[in-house]
Amino acid sequence: MRRVRVTAIASLTPLEQLDDDPFLVDSRSQHAMCARWAAAHGYVVARELLVRGLRTDHDALWDGVRPGHDLFVAPSRRVLESALSSVEEFLTECARRGVRVETVGHAEPSYDARMKACVHRRLSMPTAGYDGR
């Protein structure tokens, strides 16, 4: 039996939007939400995509995707709307290819000033070796 390969989709949102939309900027939390969903369903995330406005026909989406054996998961429809150029086209293409799409459906975390500062440090200092902890 082949294992289900889960691809987690997160939105690549500029750091400048941190105050207005911290969850869309915090891709680590988006991927973590997808990983928790996968684990709760007996799956493991095999690929993480971090994209913004990606076209439905882009190879990054479909690399190695097997109908009936793979699925995409995103934290929410809102994340998909930011990550993809057209959610409707993506859903249509997934249906055509026989690939499931799931959304976690949990509430987004509420960000206080400290949480925003952690996200800011992690994203603004990646070359300094800071890992966000």
Backbone as ProteinMPNN parsed JSONL, in Angstrom:
{"seq_chain_A": "MRRVRVTAIASLTPLEQLDDDPFLVDSRSQHAMCARWAAAHGYVVARELLVRGLRTDHDALWDGVRPGHDLFVAPSRRVLESALSSVEEFLTECARRGVRVETVGHAEPSYDARMKACVHRRLSMPTAGYDGR", "coords_chain_A": {"N_chain_A": [[0.834, -1.184, 0.0], [0.594, 2.157, -0.886], [1.797, 5.08, 0.686], [0.063, 8.03, 1.697], [0.923, 11.103, 0.373], [1.375, 14.181, 1.691], [1.033, 17.522, 0.829], [1.746, 20.566, 2.137], [0.415, 23.759, 1.965], [1.419, 27.055, 2.214], [1.178, 30.598, 2.663], [3.212, 32.976, 1.111], [3.87, 35.856, 2.351], [4.693, 39.265, 2.427], [6.931, 40.625, 4.908], [6.355, 43.226, 5.573], [3.64, 43.309, 5.911], [3.062, 42.409, 8.396], [1.876, 43.689, 10.696], [-0.73, 44.129, 9.791], [-1.682, 41.607, 8.969], [-0.778, 39.172, 10.558], [-0.873, 36.298, 10.639], [-0.854, 35.447, 7.945], [1.69, 36.243, 7.263], [3.231, 34.704, 8.93], [4.509, 32.054, 8.07], [5.629, 29.776, 9.189], [3.909, 29.082, 11.304], [1.658, 28.531, 9.779], [2.486, 26.251, 8.315], [2.965, 24.556, 10.486], [0.392, 24.242, 11.507], [-0.742, 22.795, 9.44], [0.825, 20.48, 9.598], [0.063, 19.468, 12.105], [-2.607, 18.885, 11.543], [-2.25, 16.894, 9.587], [-0.921, 14.889, 11.087], [-2.936, 14.28, 12.929], [-4.659, 12.961, 11.282], [-3.314, 10.727, 10.582], [-1.282, 11.052, 8.744], [1.78, 12.259, 7.213], [3.464, 15.265, 6.573], [4.924, 15.667, 3.498], [5.859, 17.486, 1.687], [6.439, 20.986, 1.709], [5.038, 23.885, 0.611], [5.703, 27.242, -0.055], [4.272, 29.897, -1.123], [3.089, 32.581, -3.275], [0.386, 33.792, -4.97], [0.609, 31.766, -6.896], [0.428, 30.206, -10.038], [-2.051, 27.929, -11.206], [-1.182, 25.989, -12.972], [1.485, 25.65, -12.451], [4.566, 23.917, -12.186], [5.615, 23.429, -9.634], [3.48, 22.86, -7.973], [2.56, 20.375, -8.863], [4.599, 18.508, -8.951], [5.493, 15.267, -8.954], [3.008, 14.489, -7.949], [0.531, 12.132, -7.265], [-2.423, 10.804, -8.464], [-5.115, 10.066, -6.305], [-3.374, 9.255, -4.296], [-2.102, 11.357, -3.148], [-2.415, 14.449, -1.37], [-3.398, 17.863, -0.909], [-3.016, 20.271, 1.639], [-4.088, 23.106, 3.423], [-4.021, 25.799, 5.787], [-6.376, 27.347, 5.696], [-9.069, 28.57, 3.626], [-8.563, 31.209, 3.111], [-5.769, 31.369, 3.224], [-5.15, 29.816, 0.983], [-6.203, 31.525, -0.963], [-4.395, 33.611, -0.932], [-2.013, 32.291, -1.509], [-2.342, 31.101, -4.015], [-3.035, 31.802, -7.497], [-5.63, 31.451, -8.394], [-8.088, 30.062, -6.606], [-10.366, 28.644, -7.304], [-9.737, 27.637, -9.884], [-7.61, 25.999, -9.127], [-8.899, 24.123, -7.432], [-10.594, 22.957, -9.293], [-8.703, 21.831, -11.041], [-7.467, 20.029, -9.291], [-9.608, 18.292, -8.793], [-9.944, 17.291, -11.369], [-7.543, 15.912, -11.646], [-7.761, 14.037, -9.682], [-6.974, 14.515, -7.031], [-7.039, 15.173, -3.624], [-8.07, 18.061, -1.733], [-7.666, 19.712, 1.258], [-8.679, 21.748, 4.004], [-7.517, 22.972, 7.096], [-9.167, 24.244, 8.979], [-9.183, 25.23, 11.589], [-9.26, 27.855, 14.049], [-7.389, 30.799, 13.429], [-4.317, 31.696, 15.052], [-4.21, 34.186, 17.63], [-2.424, 37.12, 17.546], [-0.199, 38.711, 19.663], [1.813, 41.534, 20.678], [4.32, 40.48, 21.409], [4.395, 37.996, 20.074], [4.284, 38.868, 17.422], [6.705, 40.211, 17.337], [8.491, 38.072, 17.577], [8.013, 36.708, 15.164], [8.824, 38.707, 13.414], [11.598, 38.956, 14.059], [12.508, 36.382, 13.361], [12.013, 36.311, 10.597], [13.38, 38.512, 9.645], [16.018, 38.14, 10.215], [17.249, 35.83, 9.003], [19.716, 35.06, 7.91], [21.479, 35.414, 9.919], [21.5, 33.236, 11.474], [19.453, 32.946, 13.27], [16.82, 31.114, 14.604], [14.233, 31.504, 15.418], [13.503, 30.822, 17.968]], "CA_chain_A": [[0.0, 0.0, 0.0], [1.368, 3.394, -0.956], [1.446, 6.079, 1.695], [-0.431, 9.317, 1.218], [1.911, 12.177, 0.462], [0.686, 15.436, 1.969], [1.716, 18.769, 0.505], [1.208, 21.685, 2.903], [0.521, 25.029, 1.245], [1.425, 28.256, 3.046], [1.251, 31.842, 1.906], [4.411, 33.808, 1.207], [3.367, 37.222, 2.489], [5.812, 40.122, 2.837], [7.064, 41.023, 6.302], [5.735, 44.55, 5.735], [2.22, 43.143, 6.235], [2.984, 41.754, 9.694], [0.901, 44.321, 11.583], [-2.075, 44.001, 9.239], [-2.103, 40.222, 8.801], [0.352, 38.386, 11.051], [-0.922, 34.871, 10.316], [-0.404, 35.231, 6.566], [3.142, 36.451, 7.239], [3.852, 33.66, 9.748], [4.43, 30.791, 7.324], [5.976, 28.667, 10.091], [2.675, 28.681, 11.986], [0.782, 27.923, 8.775], [2.952, 24.886, 8.076], [2.766, 23.781, 11.72], [-1.029, 23.92, 11.565], [-0.94, 21.71, 8.464], [1.48, 19.275, 10.126], [-0.795, 18.936, 13.165], [-3.767, 18.293, 10.871], [-1.795, 15.656, 8.957], [-0.668, 13.909, 12.141], [-4.228, 13.881, 13.49], [-5.306, 12.092, 10.305], [-2.431, 9.604, 10.303], [-0.403, 11.368, 7.618], [2.972, 13.064, 7.461], [3.694, 16.234, 5.499], [6.105, 15.304, 2.709], [6.337, 18.692, 0.997], [5.91, 22.276, 2.154], [5.125, 24.943, -0.392], [5.575, 28.605, 0.45], [4.041, 30.557, -2.404], [2.166, 33.721, -3.327], [-0.188, 33.997, -6.288], [1.13, 30.745, -7.804], [-0.5, 29.747, -11.078], [-2.532, 26.56, -11.038], [-0.445, 25.056, -13.828], [2.913, 25.687, -12.115], [5.145, 22.605, -11.889], [5.862, 23.268, -8.199], [2.3, 22.238, -7.371], [2.254, 19.028, -9.347], [5.796, 17.671, -9.0], [5.357, 13.955, -8.345], [1.682, 14.259, -7.381], [-0.1, 10.919, -7.772], [-3.875, 10.788, -8.234], [-5.591, 9.11, -5.322], [-2.376, 8.956, -3.272], [-1.567, 12.601, -2.605], [-3.401, 15.483, -1.071], [-2.934, 19.188, -0.52], [-3.67, 20.818, 2.815], [-3.765, 24.495, 3.757], [-4.703, 26.166, 7.02], [-7.709, 27.905, 5.463], [-9.347, 29.062, 2.28], [-7.899, 32.519, 3.029], [-4.36, 31.112, 2.884], [-5.142, 29.405, -0.423], [-6.459, 32.707, -1.788], [-3.148, 34.369, -1.0], [-0.941, 31.457, -2.059], [-2.614, 30.695, -5.393], [-3.622, 32.842, -8.349], [-7.064, 31.199, -8.464], [-8.465, 28.892, -5.824], [-11.348, 27.871, -8.072], [-9.009, 26.881, -10.912], [-6.844, 24.971, -8.432], [-9.823, 23.075, -7.007], [-11.031, 22.274, -10.516], [-7.583, 21.012, -11.519], [-7.304, 18.919, -8.343], [-10.69, 17.342, -9.066], [-9.635, 16.663, -12.656], [-6.395, 15.014, -11.451], [-8.041, 13.06, -8.63], [-6.162, 14.858, -5.861], [-7.832, 15.838, -2.583], [-7.643, 19.316, -1.124], [-8.265, 19.875, 2.577], [-8.282, 22.901, 4.821], [-7.474, 22.585, 8.5], [-10.418, 24.71, 9.552], [-9.056, 25.722, 12.961], [-9.113, 29.307, 14.162], [-6.019, 31.32, 13.358], [-3.869, 32.206, 16.354], [-4.291, 35.619, 17.873], [-1.05, 37.585, 17.719], [0.07, 39.877, 20.491], [3.039, 42.233, 20.275], [5.459, 39.585, 21.577], [4.369, 37.01, 18.984], [4.661, 39.577, 16.194], [8.144, 40.484, 17.417], [9.189, 36.809, 17.282], [7.9, 36.486, 13.717], [9.666, 39.719, 12.765], [13.001, 38.57, 14.239], [12.798, 35.172, 12.59], [12.002, 36.58, 9.162], [14.295, 39.582, 9.258], [17.395, 37.773, 10.519], [17.512, 34.425, 8.684], [21.132, 34.783, 7.596], [22.263, 35.533, 11.151], [21.408, 31.976, 12.191], [18.351, 32.966, 14.22], [15.825, 30.129, 14.188], [12.92, 31.881, 15.895], [13.192, 30.346, 19.327]], "C_chain_A": [[0.876, 1.244, 0.0], [0.863, 4.376, 0.09], [0.958, 7.354, 1.028], [0.669, 10.343, 1.416], [1.146, 13.489, 0.6], [1.587, 16.598, 1.59], [1.021, 19.89, 1.253], [1.462, 22.973, 2.125], [0.427, 26.173, 2.244], [1.607, 29.47, 2.152], [2.563, 32.571, 2.177], [3.943, 35.261, 1.181], [4.486, 38.09, 3.03], [5.76, 40.523, 4.314], [6.401, 42.376, 6.572], [4.259, 44.452, 6.115], [1.999, 42.509, 7.609], [1.927, 42.375, 10.607], [-0.529, 44.119, 11.098], [-2.575, 42.562, 9.206], [-1.009, 39.254, 9.251], [0.304, 36.907, 10.673], [-0.47, 34.601, 8.885], [1.1, 35.424, 6.426], [3.864, 35.279, 7.922], [3.71, 32.285, 9.084], [4.778, 29.587, 8.203], [4.725, 28.17, 10.82], [1.685, 28.041, 11.016], [1.188, 26.476, 8.516], [2.76, 24.008, 9.304], [1.3, 23.367, 11.863], [-1.339, 22.754, 10.613], [-0.334, 20.403, 8.972], [0.646, 18.646, 11.238], [-2.029, 18.262, 12.565], [-3.376, 16.936, 10.275], [-1.592, 14.561, 10.009], [-1.98, 13.394, 12.741], [-4.981, 12.926, 12.573], [-4.426, 10.908, 9.89], [-1.498, 9.807, 9.124], [0.828, 12.124, 8.111], [3.118, 14.023, 6.285], [5.007, 15.872, 4.806], [6.709, 16.509, 1.997], [5.681, 19.906, 1.619], [6.12, 23.279, 1.039], [4.897, 26.271, 0.298], [5.489, 29.488, -0.782], [3.075, 31.724, -2.263], [1.702, 33.878, -4.771], [0.282, 32.983, -7.323], [0.049, 30.307, -8.79], [-0.841, 28.274, -10.863], [-1.741, 25.557, -11.854], [1.052, 25.004, -13.511], [3.403, 24.298, -11.695], [5.374, 22.371, -10.392], [4.677, 22.608, -7.493], [2.215, 20.748, -7.666], [3.442, 18.082, -9.394], [5.581, 16.365, -8.231], [3.997, 13.632, -7.754], [1.019, 13.076, -8.078], [-1.591, 10.933, -7.456], [-4.268, 9.699, -7.242], [-4.618, 8.792, -4.2], [-1.811, 10.207, -2.608], [-2.707, 13.542, -2.272], [-2.693, 16.773, -0.704], [-3.7, 19.592, 0.729], [-3.174, 22.243, 3.027], [-4.517, 24.845, 5.037], [-6.144, 26.629, 6.8], [-7.864, 28.296, 3.997], [-8.615, 30.393, 2.072], [-6.427, 32.363, 2.663], [-4.259, 30.688, 1.425], [-5.336, 30.605, -1.345], [-5.227, 33.582, -1.932], [-2.064, 33.588, -1.743], [-1.109, 31.166, -3.547], [-3.247, 31.823, -6.198], [-5.127, 32.684, -8.463], [-7.389, 29.916, -7.713], [-9.432, 28.023, -6.62], [-10.676, 27.041, -9.166], [-8.212, 25.74, -10.28], [-7.751, 23.813, -8.017], [-10.332, 22.271, -8.199], [-9.943, 21.342, -11.031], [-7.338, 19.824, -10.59], [-8.378, 17.855, -8.582], [-10.414, 16.582, -10.358], [-8.534, 15.613, -12.5], [-6.642, 13.949, -10.379], [-7.226, 13.26, -7.374], [-7.035, 15.624, -4.868], [-7.195, 17.147, -2.15], [-8.4, 19.448, 0.195], [-7.834, 21.205, 3.171], [-8.416, 22.479, 6.282], [-8.753, 23.019, 9.208], [-10.357, 25.146, 11.004], [-8.927, 27.242, 12.939], [-7.639, 29.684, 14.065], [-5.604, 31.807, 14.734], [-4.037, 33.72, 16.428], [-2.884, 36.099, 18.228], [-1.001, 38.808, 18.619], [1.397, 40.487, 20.033], [4.263, 41.323, 20.371], [5.533, 38.563, 20.439], [4.766, 37.66, 17.653], [6.154, 39.857, 16.175], [8.952, 39.225, 17.111], [9.166, 36.508, 15.79], [8.82, 37.451, 12.978], [11.141, 39.345, 12.861], [13.354, 37.38, 13.354], [12.895, 35.469, 11.099], [13.005, 37.647, 8.739], [15.76, 39.229, 9.496], [17.735, 36.34, 10.118], [18.976, 34.116, 8.416], [22.021, 34.9, 8.821], [22.193, 34.258, 11.983], [20.295, 31.929, 13.2], [17.278, 32.014, 13.722], [14.444, 30.391, 14.748], [12.569, 31.413, 17.295], [13.6, 31.338, 20.356]], "O_chain_A": [[1.799, 1.358, 0.807], [-0.337, 4.484, 0.341], [1.392, 7.704, -0.069], [1.267, 10.439, 2.488], [0.363, 13.856, -0.276], [2.754, 16.651, 1.979], [-0.163, 20.143, 1.033], [2.581, 23.238, 1.684], [-0.522, 26.254, 3.023], [2.122, 29.377, 1.038], [2.964, 32.754, 3.326], [3.659, 35.817, 0.12], [5.161, 37.707, 3.986], [4.687, 40.729, 4.882], [5.94, 42.631, 7.684], [3.687, 45.43, 6.596], [0.88, 42.12, 7.944], [1.156, 41.646, 11.231], [-1.441, 43.957, 11.908], [-3.767, 42.319, 9.395], [-0.384, 38.593, 8.421], [1.351, 36.315, 10.41], [0.23, 33.619, 8.639], [1.719, 34.82, 5.55], [4.973, 34.914, 7.533], [2.889, 31.465, 9.496], [4.268, 28.49, 7.975], [4.514, 26.963, 10.934], [0.957, 27.119, 11.384], [0.342, 25.582, 8.498], [2.425, 22.83, 9.173], [1.012, 22.252, 12.298], [-2.103, 21.849, 10.949], [-0.922, 19.336, 8.793], [0.533, 17.423, 11.307], [-2.446, 17.197, 13.022], [-4.094, 15.95, 10.443], [-2.048, 13.433, 9.827], [-2.109, 12.204, 13.025], [-5.84, 12.17, 13.026], [-4.759, 10.177, 8.958], [-0.98, 8.84, 8.564], [0.901, 12.561, 9.259], [2.917, 13.635, 5.134], [6.057, 15.781, 5.441], [7.911, 16.551, 1.736], [4.514, 19.866, 2.008], [7.242, 23.494, 0.58], [4.004, 26.405, 1.134], [6.502, 29.792, -1.412], [2.347, 31.841, -1.278], [2.512, 34.071, -5.678], [0.348, 33.303, -8.51], [-1.098, 30.071, -8.41], [-0.015, 27.489, -10.398], [-1.637, 24.392, -11.47], [1.809, 24.367, -14.243], [2.73, 23.595, -10.94], [5.329, 21.229, -9.935], [4.863, 21.878, -6.52], [1.838, 19.959, -6.801], [3.296, 16.946, -9.845], [5.499, 16.366, -7.003], [3.843, 12.592, -7.113], [0.95, 13.017, -9.306], [-1.976, 11.062, -6.294], [-3.81, 8.56, -7.333], [-4.995, 8.122, -3.238], [-1.11, 10.108, -1.601], [-3.808, 13.442, -2.815], [-1.549, 16.774, -0.25], [-4.887, 19.295, 0.864], [-1.996, 22.543, 2.835], [-5.548, 24.241, 5.332], [-7.026, 26.343, 7.611], [-6.893, 28.338, 3.241], [-8.11, 30.664, 0.983], [-5.898, 33.145, 1.872], [-3.374, 31.153, 0.706], [-4.7, 30.689, -2.396], [-5.045, 34.229, -2.963], [-1.293, 34.161, -2.512], [-0.12, 31.003, -4.261], [-3.916, 32.694, -5.641], [-5.838, 33.677, -8.615], [-7.011, 28.823, -8.133], [-9.321, 26.798, -6.606], [-11.012, 25.871, -9.352], [-8.147, 24.642, -10.835], [-7.408, 22.65, -8.229], [-10.481, 21.052, -8.118], [-10.218, 20.204, -11.413], [-7.033, 18.727, -11.059], [-8.086, 16.659, -8.574], [-10.624, 15.371, -10.43], [-8.577, 14.559, -13.134], [-5.816, 13.055, -10.193], [-6.83, 12.294, -6.722], [-7.688, 16.603, -5.229], [-5.977, 17.324, -2.19], [-9.623, 19.311, 0.237], [-6.756, 21.716, 2.871], [-9.318, 21.725, 6.645], [-9.35, 22.241, 9.952], [-11.401, 25.409, 11.6], [-8.534, 27.831, 11.932], [-6.764, 28.973, 14.558], [-6.44, 32.279, 15.504], [-4.009, 34.422, 15.417], [-2.236, 35.54, 19.113], [-1.673, 39.809, 18.37], [2.021, 39.99, 19.096], [5.147, 41.382, 19.516], [6.611, 38.3, 19.906], [5.495, 37.066, 16.859], [6.799, 39.757, 15.131], [9.99, 39.303, 16.454], [10.177, 36.101, 15.217], [9.511, 37.065, 12.034], [11.862, 39.407, 11.865], [14.384, 37.382, 12.68], [13.768, 34.934, 10.415], [13.431, 37.672, 7.584], [16.651, 39.94, 9.031], [18.467, 35.679, 10.855], [19.424, 33.0, 8.679], [23.193, 34.526, 8.773], [22.76, 34.198, 13.074], [20.191, 30.95, 13.938], [16.866, 32.086, 12.564], [13.552, 29.564, 14.565], [11.44, 31.599, 17.748], [13.414, 31.102, 21.549]]}, "name": "protein", "num_of_chains": 1, "seq": "MRRVRVTAIASLTPLEQLDDDPFLVDSRSQHAMCARWAAAHGYVVARELLVRGLRTDHDALWDGVRPGHDLFVAPSRRVLESALSSVEEFLTECARRGVRVETVGHAEPSYDARMKACVHRRLSMPTAGYDGR"}
